[in-house]
């Protein structure tokens, strides 16, 4: 089994231990990765003292903050692992390019040596023929008179000078050729380094741009869902029961720090087909309905968060409800978006339902 498999098994086991521990302490912890939310919920008897309710809410707040820190740590580990993988891949590609260039250089050197050897082998017979011709010429010159011999010696001296000049020119041409080859090699090396530098800069720019786009996309995705238009149900349909709902709301920025959003309202809505459709098709999937500007839903009661970001509903009848928290938030482009936290709960008879809602923007 791979290292990633062991990590996944360990993470799953840790989550099971966390959830089972939460259940033993009397509340249930839920994470929704699509909506970037974590919630905790607990039910107690209606006669439970208020101090116990505050203590239970504080316990659930602490558990949610620990879970948020764990999520932040997991994200950091995944990011570091991805960066290491990209770095190893880049190093492997660079090493392969270096080996290929080295092999090409060795092959060029061998071909150059073979060319020089062929030229040397061709030169030997030619020099032998020249020596033979000179020997015959010397023998013939001996037969001539002294004057002709002197003239032949002068011609020989001139020929030697010409050979020396030709030899020097050949040596000079060879040196110039070697110099051109060396300059060409240096130019190729400089060009290769320049291309590598440009490639690194381009990759760095693309990576930064991609990270920026991903952050913007995540921010927009976390804050975008089908907006709601709330309509108060007529008093005829109001129900008055014997239960209570108590809650606390936590908003976090991208760094995991708590913040307060302006205009946060809490709505209590009875379960309906329209609400179920909105919750499953728009809220959980973070998408908009292009055909409408908003969805109209009916609510029983509404309240606002107090200074400690707590809320409560009293006289709630037994049944199924949605709790929806609506707040305003400024997007990176400067626009104002509606941010929602939604959760379906079941309220029993003579019960106090406690819940903590957390959302990361």
Helices and strands as residue ranges (DSSP letters): H 3-25, E 28-32, E 37-45, H 50-143, H 146-222, E 228-232, G 235-237, E 243-252, E 258-259, E 265-270, H 273-278, I 279-283, E 295-299, E 301-304, E 310-316, E 319-330, E 336-347, E 351-360
